[in-house]
């Protein structure tokens, strides 16, 4: 049985305390993580034990610095510039549309919020893109704000100094224009003053500080955060994010996040397969307030804000027929994937059995050298076949990419309101580049060469 630093009662108390502060639910499966992080802080502060440390956090007027350090310990800080390129590309197209719209209206103002931004890579990325789009054009009021629950992360973001790992995905033109490599340590880069001053930072909790949240944002990024919350906390955060947007504003969630079953307040967009959602243009000024964050209890639904009527001009019977057809196609693709997975698994098992038999045969002492060499050649060929079968799980990725294309078709034909079925495409399981490209120069489909991923597998 696992021996923990925190006894059962103290673990439950810490779990509730952390949940109230951050919305992160350290359930029993994550107990070891919370236990080790609390133990580290107890030793650093020379406290006697877990209960005395918790009492200090709750009752001491000077405990805020230590609370910040604990939050910093339990928070996840993995991020980088230009992360999730598909989403960055879509953001660029949205900014192009927004700039063109605001020029026509002569209201040259854009507000962007990067929530749970960790050490600032996301908001700085968005700021670079906006600056490039405007190319020094005067008269614009651009507000880009970054917030995070960790005051330590916010302090690091404000310093504007980043490791080579953080900038590894930054395109060269941006890297040369907005960063200066440290002459004393080539593993670090410092932001240019213009970019460093382009983002405002603040330390707030998406759970505990909803009353301090600013409003009227055109775009809100909140990526790879919801996955750490339970359903009650997720609903509270989504409600707050809905309120923070202007009608027609966009919310961007991370590839690992999902809104399914949590809120009907947002409408789908042509980019919803990449977790872009929109507050409806005609949405009400208020939305039902979700339950106050507390220790995990059964979820209660959030009242839906009104959605835009579907844009499709087709009559209702045609829409129903299209919806049924799309659902049948989706079921067919998923059934096909299951059949292919089953067949692929049986093929891999069969080839593995043959290679094992060849290996045993090759170890026989009474086989002449020429026959032994031929056996080894056949074995190498079979191993290559196994690699082709196993590399990259291409069947699952391609069928999921087909489902993503089907989702986009559904949104286009039926509109992105409630008429279009949400197929719940798994964003983390596909790459649209896996699909055959459009016919060009008389060529279609994939060729027979191995991809770079396939080649890399040989050297794992």
Secondary structure as UniProt FT lines:
FT   HELIX           8..22
FT   HELIX           28..30
FT   HELIX           31..44
FT   TURN            45..46
FT   HELIX           50..59
FT   TURN            61..62
FT   HELIX           64..74
FT   TURN            81..82
FT   HELIX           85..105
FT   STRAND          109..114
FT   TURN            115..116
FT   TURN            118..119
FT   HELIX           121..134
FT   TURN            135..136
FT   STRAND          141..148
FT   HELIX           151..159
FT   STRAND          161..163
FT   TURN            164..169
FT   HELIX           172..178
FT   STRAND          179..181
FT   TURN            186..187
FT   STRAND          188..191
FT   HELIX           193..196
FT   TURN            197..198
FT   STRAND          199..203
FT   TURN            206..208
FT   HELIX           210..212
FT   STRAND          217..222
FT   HELIX           226..228
FT   HELIX           231..244
FT   STRAND          245..253
FT   TURN            255..256
FT   TURN            260..262
FT   STRAND          266..268
FT   TURN            270..271
FT   HELIX           272..274
FT   STRAND          276..279
FT   TURN            281..282
FT   HELIX           316..362
FT   TURN            365..366
FT   HELIX           369..390
FT   HELIX           391..393
FT   HELIX           394..414
FT   TURN            418..419
FT   HELIX           427..429
FT   HELIX           432..434
FT   TURN            441..442
FT   HELIX           452..457
FT   TURN            458..459
//
